[in-house]
Amino acid sequence: MIRRLLYRLVVMVVLVWLAGFVWFVHGVVQPVADPDSVTDAVVVLTGGSLRIDNGLALLAEGKAQKLFVSGVHQGVETGEVLRQVPGAPHGFECCIVLGHAADNTQGNALETAQWLQREGFHSIRLVTANYHMHRALLEFGRALPPDVRIIPNPVFPEGTKPDDLWSLRGTARLIVIEYVKYIGALARPLALPGPAMQGPK
């Protein structure tokens, strides 16, 4: 009897995990749902290709007043960041702010929340990789006040577009790992309720 109950429990856990994974993958392949709205700021999370490029393009298009880049290494300045982006627009140095305190996604959210409060901003366009967006929205939803509007603006690094998602072994592995990280972030408050700026990415 106990073995049967355990078997049913294991099957239920596996089915829930798989259903959640299907939902997660569906979100990964979705394009930007709102490409036109203007926000107070564009927020870019470092850690992957094309993110800063995309954030700069949005700033140049007038989609926000300022660009906040969270999770920049200590000692790195705006000029150095711009030099790493081919074709970066000129004349926007005054509108770019770098955050150096965060070392993980939770830290990105906390660092951004503090900056938004200082600026008095109430809306952001959040730029990160498509596979990272679910976890970023989870952490930002926890850290930001409920009156702050968040527009997801995923970027699609090489190999993570819908047609390529399962054709590359490395990409498939990345999606599974990111889903596991998302579950960990979802469950974290049960064990570690306190916020943290630093930790594993």
Secondary structure, DSSP 8 states (H G I E B T S, - for coil): -HHHHHHHHHHHHHHHHHHHHHHHHHHHT---S-SS---SEEEEE-SSTTHHHHHHHHHHTTS-SEEEEES--TT--HHHHHHTSTT--SS-GGGEEEE-S-SSHHHHHHHHHHHHHHHT--EEEEEEEGGGHHHHHHHHHHHS-TT-EEEEEEE--TT-SGGGTTTSHHHHHHHHHHHHHHHHHHHHHHH--S--S-S--
